[in-house]
Amino acid sequence: MKYEITYIIRPDLDDASKTALVDRFDKILTDNGADLIDSKDWKKLRFAYEIGGYNEGQYHVINLTTDNDTALNEFDRLSKINDDILRHMIVKRED
């Protein structure tokens, strides 16, 4: 099944830390059985309301396939406790 994960990284994270964060969460998915199609920065957007003290954030999008929910559940669990990720959303793709 195909999924898309969009997550928002806090805007004041330096490039090296952001790259390490993205690599870590990509690895969480692959280590738990997901196949990444792509993982890329989308754009920096201003929020409609403040999230965690920030008015904007860097959006990152991952497209992946997986046969079970293990990778998605682990990503969801760890992104909720990571202060560098302000919000995330996992969507099942029908295409």
PDB file of N, CA, C and O in Angstrom:
ATOM      1  N   MET A   1       0.845  -1.180   0.000  1.00  0.00           N
ATOM      2  CA  MET A   1       0.000   0.000   0.000  1.00  0.00           C
ATOM      3  C   MET A   1       0.889   1.241   0.000  1.00  0.00           C
ATOM      4  O   MET A   1       1.972   1.250   0.585  1.00  0.00           O
ATOM      5  N   LYS A   2       0.413   2.273  -0.661  1.00  0.00           N
ATOM      6  CA  LYS A   2       1.176   3.523  -0.741  1.00  0.00           C
ATOM      7  C   LYS A   2       0.703   4.514   0.320  1.00  0.00           C
ATOM      8  O   LYS A   2      -0.490   4.636   0.598  1.00  0.00           O
ATOM      9  N   TYR A   3       1.664   5.209   0.895  1.00  0.00           N
ATOM     10  CA  TYR A   3       1.375   6.227   1.900  1.00  0.00           C
ATOM     11  C   TYR A   3       2.178   7.476   1.611  1.00  0.00           C
ATOM     12  O   TYR A   3       3.222   7.433   0.960  1.00  0.00           O
ATOM     13  N   GLU A   4       1.667   8.596   2.112  1.00  0.00           N
ATOM     14  CA  GLU A   4       2.410   9.851   2.068  1.00  0.00           C
ATOM     15  C   GLU A   4       2.468  10.397   3.480  1.00  0.00           C
ATOM     16  O   GLU A   4       1.446  10.494   4.160  1.00  0.00           O
ATOM     17  N   ILE A   5       3.668  10.755   3.921  1.00  0.00           N
ATOM     18  CA  ILE A   5       3.856  11.373   5.233  1.00  0.00           C
ATOM     19  C   ILE A   5       4.340  12.796   5.001  1.00  0.00           C
ATOM     20  O   ILE A   5       5.331  13.022   4.306  1.00  0.00           O
ATOM     21  N   THR A   6       3.640  13.741   5.582  1.00  0.00           N
ATOM     22  CA  THR A   6       4.088  15.131   5.547  1.00  0.00           C
ATOM     23  C   THR A   6       4.374  15.540   6.980  1.00  0.00           C
ATOM     24  O   THR A   6       3.550  15.337   7.872  1.00  0.00           O
ATOM     25  N   TYR A   7       5.538  16.113   7.192  1.00  0.00           N
ATOM     26  CA  TYR A   7       5.832  16.611   8.534  1.00  0.00           C
ATOM     27  C   TYR A   7       6.489  17.982   8.464  1.00  0.00           C
ATOM     28  O   TYR A   7       7.124  18.340   7.473  1.00  0.00           O
ATOM     29  N   ILE A   8       6.317  18.738   9.546  1.00  0.00           N
ATOM     30  CA  ILE A   8       6.810  20.110   9.612  1.00  0.00           C
ATOM     31  C   ILE A   8       7.975  20.166  10.596  1.00  0.00           C
ATOM     32  O   ILE A   8       7.848  19.808  11.768  1.00  0.00           O
ATOM     33  N   ILE A   9       9.107  20.624  10.080  1.00  0.00           N
ATOM     34  CA  ILE A   9      10.323  20.754  10.890  1.00  0.00           C
ATOM     35  C   ILE A   9      10.427  22.197  11.368  1.00  0.00           C
ATOM     36  O   ILE A   9      10.151  23.127  10.609  1.00  0.00           O
ATOM     37  N   ARG A  10      10.825  22.386  12.622  1.00  0.00           N
ATOM     38  CA  ARG A  10      10.917  23.754  13.146  1.00  0.00           C
ATOM     39  C   ARG A  10      11.901  24.566  12.313  1.00  0.00           C
ATOM     40  O   ARG A  10      12.932  24.041  11.892  1.00  0.00           O
ATOM     41  N   PRO A  11      11.596  25.849  12.068  1.00  0.00           N
ATOM     42  CA  PRO A  11      12.357  26.653  11.104  1.00  0.00           C
ATOM     43  C   PRO A  11      13.752  27.077  11.561  1.00  0.00           C
ATOM     44  O   PRO A  11      14.571  27.451  10.721  1.00  0.00           O
ATOM     45  N   ASP A  12      14.050  27.032  12.850  1.00  0.00           N
ATOM     46  CA  ASP A  12      15.351  27.506  13.321  1.00  0.00           C
ATOM     47  C   ASP A  12      16.396  26.390  13.450  1.00  0.00           C
ATOM     48  O   ASP A  12      17.454  26.589  14.046  1.00  0.00           O
ATOM     49  N   LEU A  13      16.091  25.225  12.893  1.00  0.00           N
ATOM     50  CA  LEU A  13      17.031  24.106  12.918  1.00  0.00           C
ATOM     51  C   LEU A  13      18.090  24.328  11.836  1.00  0.00           C
ATOM     52  O   LEU A  13      17.744  24.627  10.693  1.00  0.00           O
ATOM     53  N   ASP A  14      19.380  24.185  12.179  1.00  0.00           N
ATOM     54  CA  ASP A  14      20.428  24.393  11.162  1.00  0.00           C
ATOM     55  C   ASP A  14      20.425  23.239  10.154  1.00  0.00           C
ATOM     56  O   ASP A  14      19.859  22.177  10.414  1.00  0.00           O
ATOM     57  N   ASP A  15      21.064  23.461   9.005  1.00  0.00           N
ATOM     58  CA  ASP A  15      21.017  22.494   7.903  1.00  0.00           C
ATOM     59  C   ASP A  15      21.538  21.113   8.291  1.00  0.00           C
ATOM     60  O   ASP A  15      20.946  20.100   7.919  1.00  0.00           O
ATOM     61  N   ALA A  16      22.638  21.066   9.032  1.00  0.00           N
ATOM     62  CA  ALA A  16      23.208  19.769   9.426  1.00  0.00           C
ATOM     63  C   ALA A  16      22.250  19.000  10.333  1.00  0.00           C
ATOM     64  O   ALA A  16      22.078  17.792  10.173  1.00  0.00           O
ATOM     65  N   SER A  17      21.634  19.689  11.272  1.00  0.00           N
ATOM     66  CA  SER A  17      20.679  19.040  12.179  1.00  0.00           C
ATOM     67  C   SER A  17      19.430  18.596  11.436  1.00  0.00           C
ATOM     68  O   SER A  17      18.884  17.529  11.720  1.00  0.00           O
ATOM     69  N   LYS A  18      18.969  19.409  10.482  1.00  0.00           N
ATOM     70  CA  LYS A  18      17.782  19.056   9.695  1.00  0.00           C
ATOM     71  C   LYS A  18      18.059  17.815   8.851  1.00  0.00           C
ATOM     72  O   LYS A  18      17.226  16.912   8.772  1.00  0.00           O
ATOM     73  N   THR A  19      19.235  17.775   8.219  1.00  0.00           N
ATOM     74  CA  THR A  19      19.610  16.609   7.418  1.00  0.00           C
ATOM     75  C   THR A  19      19.681  15.358   8.288  1.00  0.00           C
ATOM     76  O   THR A  19      19.208  14.297   7.881  1.00  0.00           O
ATOM     77  N   ALA A  20      20.261  15.469   9.472  1.00  0.00           N
ATOM     78  CA  ALA A  20      20.344  14.330  10.393  1.00  0.00           C
ATOM     79  C   ALA A  20      18.953  13.867  10.827  1.00  0.00           C
ATOM     80  O   ALA A  20      18.698  12.667  10.928  1.00  0.00           O
ATOM     81  N   LEU A  21      18.054  14.823  11.081  1.00  0.00           N
ATOM     82  CA  LEU A  21      16.683  14.497  11.478  1.00  0.00           C
ATOM     83  C   LEU A  21      15.961  13.739  10.359  1.00  0.00           C
ATOM     84  O   LEU A  21      15.335  12.708  10.605  1.00  0.00           O
ATOM     85  N   VAL A  22      16.052  14.254   9.134  1.00  0.00           N
ATOM     86  CA  VAL A  22      15.399  13.611   7.983  1.00  0.00           C
ATOM     87  C   VAL A  22      15.969  12.203   7.775  1.00  0.00           C
ATOM     88  O   VAL A  22      15.216  11.251   7.572  1.00  0.00           O
ATOM     89  N   ASP A  23      17.298  12.074   7.825  1.00  0.00           N
ATOM     90  CA  ASP A  23      17.930  10.760   7.655  1.00  0.00           C
ATOM     91  C   ASP A  23      17.473   9.786   8.734  1.00  0.00           C
ATOM     92  O   ASP A  23      17.216   8.616   8.454  1.00  0.00           O
ATOM     93  N   ARG A  24      17.374  10.276   9.972  1.00  0.00           N
ATOM     94  CA  ARG A  24      16.957   9.412  11.086  1.00  0.00           C
ATOM     95  C   ARG A  24      15.529   8.896  10.881  1.00  0.00           C
ATOM     96  O   ARG A  24      15.254   7.715  11.090  1.00  0.00           O
ATOM     97  N   PHE A  25      14.628   9.786  10.472  1.00  0.00           N
ATOM     98  CA  PHE A  25      13.244   9.347  10.300  1.00  0.00           C
ATOM     99  C   PHE A  25      13.045   8.522   9.030  1.00  0.00           C
ATOM    100  O   PHE A  25      12.165   7.662   8.994  1.00  0.00           O
ATOM    101  N   ASP A  26      13.841   8.763   7.988  1.00  0.00           N
ATOM    102  CA  ASP A  26      13.818   7.880   6.814  1.00  0.00           C
ATOM    103  C   ASP A  26      14.265   6.481   7.228  1.00  0.00           C
ATOM    104  O   ASP A  26      13.676   5.485   6.807  1.00  0.00           O
ATOM    105  N   LYS A  27      15.320   6.408   8.060  1.00  0.00           N
ATOM    106  CA  LYS A  27      15.849   5.122   8.502  1.00  0.00           C
ATOM    107  C   LYS A  27      14.856   4.384   9.406  1.00  0.00           C
ATOM    108  O   LYS A  27      14.765   3.158   9.349  1.00  0.00           O
ATOM    109  N   ILE A  28      14.121   5.110  10.229  1.00  0.00           N
ATOM    110  CA  ILE A  28      13.087   4.488  11.065  1.00  0.00           C
ATOM    111  C   ILE A  28      12.086   3.755  10.175  1.00  0.00           C
ATOM    112  O   ILE A  28      11.676   2.635  10.482  1.00  0.00           O
ATOM    113  N   LEU A  29      11.698   4.389   9.079  1.00  0.00           N
ATOM    114  CA  LEU A  29      10.740   3.771   8.160  1.00  0.00           C
ATOM    115  C   LEU A  29      11.334   2.545   7.471  1.00  0.00           C
ATOM    116  O   LEU A  29      10.703   1.489   7.438  1.00  0.00           O
ATOM    117  N   THR A  30      12.557   2.677   6.914  1.00  0.00           N
ATOM    118  CA  THR A  30      13.155   1.552   6.185  1.00  0.00           C
ATOM    119  C   THR A  30      13.514   0.399   7.114  1.00  0.00           C
ATOM    120  O   THR A  30      13.380  -0.763   6.730  1.00  0.00           O
ATOM    121  N   ASP A  31      13.969   0.700   8.334  1.00  0.00           N
ATOM    122  CA  ASP A  31      14.304  -0.356   9.297  1.00  0.00           C
ATOM    123  C   ASP A  31      13.078  -1.160   9.717  1.00  0.00           C
ATOM    124  O   ASP A  31      13.209  -2.295  10.174  1.00  0.00           O
ATOM    125  N   ASN A  32      11.898  -0.584   9.567  1.00  0.00           N
ATOM    126  CA  ASN A  32      10.657  -1.269   9.957  1.00  0.00           C
ATOM    127  C   ASN A  32       9.872  -1.779   8.752  1.00  0.00           C
ATOM    128  O   ASN A  32       8.669  -2.018   8.851  1.00  0.00           O
ATOM    129  N   GLY A  33      10.552  -1.947   7.609  1.00  0.00           N
ATOM    130  CA  GLY A  33       9.952  -2.639   6.474  1.00  0.00           C
ATOM    131  C   GLY A  33       9.334  -1.777   5.393  1.00  0.00           C
ATOM    132  O   GLY A  33       8.732  -2.324   4.469  1.00  0.00           O
ATOM    133  N   ALA A  34       9.449  -0.468   5.457  1.00  0.00           N
ATOM    134  CA  ALA A  34       8.880   0.392   4.418  1.00  0.00           C
ATOM    135  C   ALA A  34       9.891   0.595   3.290  1.00  0.00           C
ATOM    136  O   ALA A  34      11.098   0.615   3.533  1.00  0.00           O
ATOM    137  N   ASP A  35       9.404   0.744   2.065  1.00  0.00           N
ATOM    138  CA  ASP A  35      10.240   1.087   0.912  1.00  0.00           C
ATOM    139  C   ASP A  35       9.966   2.532   0.556  1.00  0.00           C
ATOM    140  O   ASP A  35       8.842   2.878   0.193  1.00  0.00           O
ATOM    141  N   LEU A  36      10.992   3.393   0.655  1.00  0.00           N
ATOM    142  CA  LEU A  36      10.814   4.808   0.343  1.00  0.00           C
ATOM    143  C   LEU A  36      10.839   5.015  -1.168  1.00  0.00           C
ATOM    144  O   LEU A  36      11.744   4.537  -1.852  1.00  0.00           O
ATOM    145  N   ILE A  37       9.844   5.726  -1.680  1.00  0.00           N
ATOM    146  CA  ILE A  37       9.824   6.127  -3.083  1.00  0.00           C
ATOM    147  C   ILE A  37      10.616   7.425  -3.219  1.00  0.00           C
ATOM    148  O   ILE A  37      11.476   7.543  -4.092  1.00  0.00           O
ATOM    149  N   ASP A  38      10.326   8.389  -2.364  1.00  0.00           N
ATOM    150  CA  ASP A  38      11.118   9.613  -2.291  1.00  0.00           C
ATOM    151  C   ASP A  38      10.913  10.285  -0.941  1.00  0.00           C
ATOM    152  O   ASP A  38       9.928  10.041  -0.244  1.00  0.00           O
ATOM    153  N   SER A  39      11.875  11.139  -0.592  1.00  0.00           N
ATOM    154  CA  SER A  39      11.852  11.882   0.670  1.00  0.00           C
ATOM    155  C   SER A  39      12.491  13.226   0.367  1.00  0.00           C
ATOM    156  O   SER A  39      13.700  13.313   0.154  1.00  0.00           O
ATOM    157  N   LYS A  40      11.671  14.283   0.347  1.00  0.00           N
ATOM    158  CA  LYS A  40      12.220  15.571  -0.072  1.00  0.00           C
ATOM    159  C   LYS A  40      11.558  16.738   0.655  1.00  0.00           C
ATOM    160  O   LYS A  40      10.408  16.669   1.089  1.00  0.00           O
ATOM    161  N   ASP A  41      12.342  17.819   0.769  1.00  0.00           N
ATOM    162  CA  ASP A  41      11.784  19.053   1.307  1.00  0.00           C
ATOM    163  C   ASP A  41      10.772  19.594   0.315  1.00  0.00           C
ATOM    164  O   ASP A  41      10.977  19.526  -0.897  1.00  0.00           O
ATOM    165  N   TRP A  42       9.678  20.132   0.836  1.00  0.00           N
ATOM    166  CA  TRP A  42       8.678  20.728  -0.027  1.00  0.00           C
ATOM    167  C   TRP A  42       8.900  22.229  -0.056  1.00  0.00           C
ATOM    168  O   TRP A  42       9.430  22.746  -1.040  1.00  0.00           O
ATOM    169  N   LYS A  43       8.517  22.938   0.981  1.00  0.00           N
ATOM    170  CA  LYS A  43       8.794  24.369   1.062  1.00  0.00           C
ATOM    171  C   LYS A  43       8.565  24.864   2.470  1.00  0.00           C
ATOM    172  O   LYS A  43       7.963  24.182   3.299  1.00  0.00           O
ATOM    173  N   LYS A  44       9.061  26.078   2.730  1.00  0.00           N
ATOM    174  CA  LYS A  44       8.841  26.708   4.024  1.00  0.00           C
ATOM    175  C   LYS A  44       7.560  27.529   3.905  1.00  0.00           C
ATOM    176  O   LYS A  44       7.431  28.365   3.010  1.00  0.00           O
ATOM    177  N   LEU A  45       6.623  27.288   4.804  1.00  0.00           N
ATOM    178  CA  LEU A  45       5.335  27.981   4.752  1.00  0.00           C
ATOM    179  C   LEU A  45       5.031  28.660   6.077  1.00  0.00           C
ATOM    180  O   LEU A  45       5.458  28.215   7.142  1.00  0.00           O
ATOM    181  N   ARG A  46       4.292  29.735   5.983  1.00  0.00           N
ATOM    182  CA  ARG A  46       3.809  30.450   7.150  1.00  0.00           C
ATOM    183  C   ARG A  46       2.527  29.767   7.628  1.00  0.00           C
ATOM    184  O   ARG A  46       1.683  29.383   6.819  1.00  0.00           O
ATOM    185  N   PHE A  47       2.387  29.618   8.950  1.00  0.00           N
ATOM    186  CA  PHE A  47       1.212  28.968   9.527  1.00  0.00           C
ATOM    187  C   PHE A  47       0.052  29.936   9.652  1.00  0.00           C
ATOM    188  O   PHE A  47       0.251  31.149   9.733  1.00  0.00           O
ATOM    189  N   ALA A  48      -1.160  29.401   9.668  1.00  0.00           N
ATOM    190  CA  ALA A  48      -2.350  30.211   9.916  1.00  0.00           C
ATOM    191  C   ALA A  48      -2.422  30.600  11.393  1.00  0.00           C
ATOM    192  O   ALA A  48      -3.014  31.620  11.747  1.00  0.00           O
ATOM    193  N   TYR A  49      -1.818  29.782  12.243  1.00  0.00           N
ATOM    194  CA  TYR A  49      -1.769  30.060  13.680  1.00  0.00           C
ATOM    195  C   TYR A  49      -0.437  29.538  14.219  1.00  0.00           C
ATOM    196  O   TYR A  49       0.205  28.696  13.591  1.00  0.00           O
ATOM    197  N   GLU A  50      -0.038  30.030  15.355  1.00  0.00           N
ATOM    198  CA  GLU A  50       1.235  29.655  15.946  1.00  0.00           C
ATOM    199  C   GLU A  50       1.225  28.201  16.407  1.00  0.00           C
ATOM    200  O   GLU A  50       0.261  27.739  17.018  1.00  0.00           O
ATOM    201  N   ILE A  51       2.311  27.482  16.106  1.00  0.00           N
ATOM    202  CA  ILE A  51       2.471  26.100  16.559  1.00  0.00           C
ATOM    203  C   ILE A  51       3.763  26.025  17.355  1.00  0.00           C
ATOM    204  O   ILE A  51       4.845  26.239  16.810  1.00  0.00           O
ATOM    205  N   GLY A  52       3.657  25.728  18.617  1.00  0.00           N
ATOM    206  CA  GLY A  52       4.833  25.576  19.461  1.00  0.00           C
ATOM    207  C   GLY A  52       5.726  26.802  19.503  1.00  0.00           C
ATOM    208  O   GLY A  52       6.941  26.681  19.654  1.00  0.00           O
ATOM    209  N   GLY A  53       5.142  27.963  19.373  1.00  0.00           N
ATOM    210  CA  GLY A  53       5.906  29.200  19.415  1.00  0.00           C
ATOM    211  C   GLY A  53       6.462  29.638  18.069  1.00  0.00           C
ATOM    212  O   GLY A  53       7.169  30.642  17.987  1.00  0.00           O
ATOM    213  N   TYR A  54       6.147  28.889  17.007  1.00  0.00           N
ATOM    214  CA  TYR A  54       6.657  29.221  15.668  1.00  0.00           C
ATOM    215  C   TYR A  54       5.517  29.675  14.752  1.00  0.00           C
ATOM    216  O   TYR A  54       4.382  29.211  14.869  1.00  0.00           O
ATOM    217  N   ASN A  55       5.847  30.592  13.840  1.00  0.00           N
ATOM    218  CA  ASN A  55       4.865  31.087  12.867  1.00  0.00           C
ATOM    219  C   ASN A  55       5.057  30.494  11.481  1.00  0.00           C
ATOM    220  O   ASN A  55       4.231  30.711  10.594  1.00  0.00           O
ATOM    221  N   GLU A  56       6.156  29.736  11.281  1.00  0.00           N
ATOM    222  CA  GLU A  56       6.406  29.084   9.999  1.00  0.00           C
ATOM    223  C   GLU A  56       7.194  27.811  10.243  1.00  0.00           C
ATOM    224  O   GLU A  56       7.725  27.592  11.331  1.00  0.00           O
ATOM    225  N   GLY A  57       7.265  26.965   9.205  1.00  0.00           N
ATOM    226  CA  GLY A  57       8.006  25.721   9.333  1.00  0.00           C
ATOM    227  C   GLY A  57       8.389  25.169   7.980  1.00  0.00           C
ATOM    228  O   GLY A  57       7.800  25.526   6.960  1.00  0.00           O
ATOM    229  N   GLN A  58       9.394  24.283   7.975  1.00  0.00           N
ATOM    230  CA  GLN A  58       9.849  23.623   6.755  1.00  0.00           C
ATOM    231  C   GLN A  58       9.070  22.323   6.579  1.00  0.00           C
ATOM    232  O   GLN A  58       9.150  21.429   7.421  1.00  0.00           O
ATOM    233  N   TYR A  59       8.319  22.222   5.490  1.00  0.00           N
ATOM    234  CA  TYR A  59       7.538  21.021   5.214  1.00  0.00           C
ATOM    235  C   TYR A  59       8.413  19.995   4.493  1.00  0.00           C
ATOM    236  O   TYR A  59       9.172  20.339   3.588  1.00  0.00           O
ATOM    237  N   HIS A  60       8.297  18.744   4.903  1.00  0.00           N
ATOM    238  CA  HIS A  60       9.041  17.642   4.285  1.00  0.00           C
ATOM    239  C   HIS A  60       8.035  16.545   3.931  1.00  0.00           C
ATOM    240  O   HIS A  60       7.162  16.224   4.737  1.00  0.00           O
ATOM    241  N   VAL A  61       8.151  15.972   2.738  1.00  0.00           N
ATOM    242  CA  VAL A  61       7.191  14.972   2.257  1.00  0.00           C
ATOM    243  C   VAL A  61       7.918  13.671   1.932  1.00  0.00           C
ATOM    244  O   VAL A  61       8.950  13.667   1.260  1.00  0.00           O
ATOM    245  N   ILE A  62       7.357  12.569   2.424  1.00  0.00           N
ATOM    246  CA  ILE A  62       7.881  11.237   2.129  1.00  0.00           C
ATOM    247  C   ILE A  62       6.772  10.431   1.454  1.00  0.00           C
ATOM    248  O   ILE A  62       5.645  10.384   1.947  1.00  0.00           O
ATOM    249  N   ASN A  63       7.094   9.799   0.326  1.00  0.00           N
ATOM    250  CA  ASN A  63       6.193   8.841  -0.303  1.00  0.00           C
ATOM    251  C   ASN A  63       6.810   7.464  -0.104  1.00  0.00           C
ATOM    252  O   ASN A  63       8.010   7.277  -0.307  1.00  0.00           O
ATOM    253  N   LEU A  64       5.976   6.495   0.298  1.00  0.00           N
ATOM    254  CA  LEU A  64       6.509   5.166   0.604  1.00  0.00           C
ATOM    255  C   LEU A  64       5.474   4.092   0.349  1.00  0.00           C
ATOM    256  O   LEU A  64       4.285   4.370   0.186  1.00  0.00           O
ATOM    257  N   THR A  65       5.951   2.861   0.317  1.00  0.00           N
ATOM    258  CA  THR A  65       5.053   1.702   0.267  1.00  0.00           C
ATOM    259  C   THR A  65       5.416   0.795   1.438  1.00  0.00           C
ATOM    260  O   THR A  65       6.582   0.692   1.820  1.00  0.00           O
ATOM    261  N   THR A  66       4.411   0.147   1.996  1.00  0.00           N
ATOM    262  CA  THR A  66       4.635  -0.826   3.069  1.00  0.00           C
ATOM    263  C   THR A  66       3.449  -1.789   3.118  1.00  0.00           C
ATOM    264  O   THR A  66       2.325  -1.431   2.765  1.00  0.00           O
ATOM    265  N   ASP A  67       3.720  -3.011   3.558  1.00  0.00           N
ATOM    266  CA  ASP A  67       2.675  -4.027   3.645  1.00  0.00           C
ATOM    267  C   ASP A  67       2.052  -4.124   5.032  1.00  0.00           C
ATOM    268  O   ASP A  67       1.028  -4.784   5.213  1.00  0.00           O
ATOM    269  N   ASN A  68       2.681  -3.456   6.026  1.00  0.00           N
ATOM    270  CA  ASN A  68       2.120  -3.504   7.372  1.00  0.00           C
ATOM    271  C   ASN A  68       2.251  -2.125   8.016  1.00  0.00           C
ATOM    272  O   ASN A  68       2.856  -1.216   7.446  1.00  0.00           O
ATOM    273  N   ASP A  69       1.681  -1.984   9.198  1.00  0.00           N
ATOM    274  CA  ASP A  69       1.644  -0.681   9.864  1.00  0.00           C
ATOM    275  C   ASP A  69       2.826  -0.438  10.800  1.00  0.00           C
ATOM    276  O   ASP A  69       2.895   0.617  11.430  1.00  0.00           O
ATOM    277  N   THR A  70       3.741  -1.373  10.904  1.00  0.00           N
ATOM    278  CA  THR A  70       4.844  -1.252  11.860  1.00  0.00           C
ATOM    279  C   THR A  70       5.642   0.026  11.652  1.00  0.00           C
ATOM    280  O   THR A  70       5.876   0.771  12.604  1.00  0.00           O
ATOM    281  N   ALA A  71       6.063   0.288  10.413  1.00  0.00           N
ATOM    282  CA  ALA A  71       6.878   1.473  10.114  1.00  0.00           C
ATOM    283  C   ALA A  71       6.099   2.750  10.399  1.00  0.00           C
ATOM    284  O   ALA A  71       6.642   3.705  10.954  1.00  0.00           O
ATOM    285  N   LEU A  72       4.824   2.765  10.020  1.00  0.00           N
ATOM    286  CA  LEU A  72       3.997   3.953  10.232  1.00  0.00           C
ATOM    287  C   LEU A  72       3.772   4.219  11.711  1.00  0.00           C
ATOM    288  O   LEU A  72       3.830   5.364  12.158  1.00  0.00           O
ATOM    289  N   ASN A  73       3.516   3.164  12.465  1.00  0.00           N
ATOM    290  CA  ASN A  73       3.294   3.312  13.907  1.00  0.00           C
ATOM    291  C   ASN A  73       4.543   3.815  14.622  1.00  0.00           C
ATOM    292  O   ASN A  73       4.457   4.646  15.526  1.00  0.00           O
ATOM    293  N   GLU A  74       5.712   3.303  14.208  1.00  0.00           N
ATOM    294  CA  GLU A  74       6.964   3.727  14.841  1.00  0.00           C
ATOM    295  C   GLU A  74       7.273   5.185  14.485  1.00  0.00           C
ATOM    296  O   GLU A  74       7.706   5.953  15.345  1.00  0.00           O
ATOM    297  N   PHE A  75       7.050   5.571  13.216  1.00  0.00           N
ATOM    298  CA  PHE A  75       7.246   6.965  12.809  1.00  0.00           C
ATOM    299  C   PHE A  75       6.321   7.876  13.616  1.00  0.00           C
ATOM    300  O   PHE A  75       6.749   8.908  14.133  1.00  0.00           O
ATOM    301  N   ASP A  76       5.063   7.487  13.717  1.00  0.00           N
ATOM    302  CA  ASP A  76       4.072   8.278  14.455  1.00  0.00           C
ATOM    303  C   ASP A  76       4.492   8.445  15.917  1.00  0.00           C
ATOM    304  O   ASP A  76       4.452   9.551  16.456  1.00  0.00           O
ATOM    305  N   ARG A  77       4.888   7.358  16.548  1.00  0.00           N
ATOM    306  CA  ARG A  77       5.275   7.383  17.961  1.00  0.00           C
ATOM    307  C   ARG A  77       6.473   8.297  18.191  1.00  0.00           C
ATOM    308  O   ARG A  77       6.452   9.137  19.091  1.00  0.00           O
ATOM    309  N   LEU A  78       7.513   8.136  17.383  1.00  0.00           N
ATOM    310  CA  LEU A  78       8.748   8.892  17.595  1.00  0.00           C
ATOM    311  C   LEU A  78       8.626  10.362  17.186  1.00  0.00           C
ATOM    312  O   LEU A  78       9.269  11.226  17.781  1.00  0.00           O
ATOM    313  N   SER A  79       7.808  10.645  16.175  1.00  0.00           N
ATOM    314  CA  SER A  79       7.659  12.051  15.763  1.00  0.00           C
ATOM    315  C   SER A  79       6.862  12.845  16.800  1.00  0.00           C
ATOM    316  O   SER A  79       7.028  14.060  16.907  1.00  0.00           O
ATOM    317  N   LYS A  80       6.007  12.174  17.558  1.00  0.00           N
ATOM    318  CA  LYS A  80       5.237  12.860  18.605  1.00  0.00           C
ATOM    319  C   LYS A  80       6.116  13.301  19.768  1.00  0.00           C
ATOM    320  O   LYS A  80       5.795  14.270  20.457  1.00  0.00           O
ATOM    321  N   ILE A  81       7.219  12.601  19.989  1.00  0.00           N
ATOM    322  CA  ILE A  81       8.078  12.948  21.127  1.00  0.00           C
ATOM    323  C   ILE A  81       9.334  13.704  20.697  1.00  0.00           C
ATOM    324  O   ILE A  81      10.192  13.990  21.531  1.00  0.00           O
ATOM    325  N   ASN A  82       9.455  14.029  19.412  1.00  0.00           N
ATOM    326  CA  ASN A  82      10.616  14.776  18.921  1.00  0.00           C
ATOM    327  C   ASN A  82      10.263  16.257  18.838  1.00  0.00           C
ATOM    328  O   ASN A  82       9.330  16.639  18.132  1.00  0.00           O
ATOM    329  N   ASP A  83      11.008  17.088  19.561  1.00  0.00           N
ATOM    330  CA  ASP A  83      10.710  18.526  19.608  1.00  0.00           C
ATOM    331  C   ASP A  83      10.999  19.244  18.294  1.00  0.00           C
ATOM    332  O   ASP A  83      10.509  20.354  18.087  1.00  0.00           O
ATOM    333  N   ASP A  84      11.785  18.636  17.399  1.00  0.00           N
ATOM    334  CA  ASP A  84      12.112  19.281  16.124  1.00  0.00           C
ATOM    335  C   ASP A  84      11.002  19.124  15.094  1.00  0.00           C
ATOM    336  O   ASP A  84      10.982  19.848  14.098  1.00  0.00           O
ATOM    337  N   ILE A  85      10.080  18.194  15.314  1.00  0.00           N
ATOM    338  CA  ILE A  85       8.937  18.003  14.418  1.00  0.00           C
ATOM    339  C   ILE A  85       7.712  18.619  15.084  1.00  0.00           C
ATOM    340  O   ILE A  85       7.265  18.170  16.140  1.00  0.00           O
ATOM    341  N   LEU A  86       7.179  19.658  14.443  1.00  0.00           N
ATOM    342  CA  LEU A  86       6.051  20.389  15.037  1.00  0.00           C
ATOM    343  C   LEU A  86       4.727  19.660  14.816  1.00  0.00           C
ATOM    344  O   LEU A  86       3.896  19.596  15.722  1.00  0.00           O
ATOM    345  N   ARG A  87       4.530  19.116  13.632  1.00  0.00           N
ATOM    346  CA  ARG A  87       3.302  18.375  13.293  1.00  0.00           C
ATOM    347  C   ARG A  87       3.647  17.337  12.236  1.00  0.00           C
ATOM    348  O   ARG A  87       4.626  17.487  11.505  1.00  0.00           O
ATOM    349  N   HIS A  88       2.837  16.282  12.158  1.00  0.00           N
ATOM    350  CA  HIS A  88       2.990  15.311  11.072  1.00  0.00           C
ATOM    351  C   HIS A  88       1.624  14.745  10.700  1.00  0.00           C
ATOM    352  O   HIS A  88       0.677  14.780  11.486  1.00  0.00           O
ATOM    353  N   MET A  89       1.554  14.224   9.480  1.00  0.00           N
ATOM    354  CA  MET A  89       0.303  13.652   8.991  1.00  0.00           C
ATOM    355  C   MET A  89       0.652  12.468   8.081  1.00  0.00           C
ATOM    356  O   MET A  89       1.523  12.575   7.217  1.00  0.00           O
ATOM    357  N   ILE A  90      -0.033  11.346   8.286  1.00  0.00           N
ATOM    358  CA  ILE A  90       0.166  10.148   7.472  1.00  0.00           C
ATOM    359  C   ILE A  90      -1.121   9.905   6.693  1.00  0.00           C
ATOM    360  O   ILE A  90      -2.201   9.816   7.276  1.00  0.00           O
ATOM    361  N   VAL A  91      -0.999   9.798   5.374  1.00  0.00           N
ATOM    362  CA  VAL A  91      -2.173   9.646   4.512  1.00  0.00           C
ATOM    363  C   VAL A  91      -1.980   8.430   3.623  1.00  0.00           C
ATOM    364  O   VAL A  91      -0.910   8.252   3.042  1.00  0.00           O
ATOM    365  N   LYS A  92      -3.012   7.583   3.507  1.00  0.00           N
ATOM    366  CA  LYS A  92      -2.978   6.446   2.603  1.00  0.00           C
ATOM    367  C   LYS A  92      -3.314   6.940   1.202  1.00  0.00           C
ATOM    368  O   LYS A  92      -4.320   7.624   1.010  1.00  0.00           O
ATOM    369  N   ARG A  93      -2.476   6.597   0.219  1.00  0.00           N
ATOM    370  CA  ARG A  93      -2.678   7.031  -1.167  1.00  0.00           C
ATOM    371  C   ARG A  93      -3.449   5.952  -1.922  1.00  0.00           C
ATOM    372  O   ARG A  93      -3.220   4.759  -1.723  1.00  0.00           O
ATOM    373  N   GLU A  94      -4.351   6.376  -2.776  1.00  0.00           N
ATOM    374  CA  GLU A  94      -5.158   5.426  -3.541  1.00  0.00           C
ATOM    375  C   GLU A  94      -4.603   5.162  -4.945  1.00  0.00           C
ATOM    376  O   GLU A  94      -5.090   4.267  -5.636  1.00  0.00           O
ATOM    377  N   ASP A  95      -3.586   5.931  -5.379  1.00  0.00           N
ATOM    378  CA  ASP A  95      -3.101   5.774  -6.756  1.00  0.00           C
ATOM    379  C   ASP A  95      -2.096   4.672  -6.928  1.00  0.00           C
ATOM    380  O   ASP A  95      -1.615   4.443  -8.038  1.00  0.00           O
TER     381      ASP A  95
END
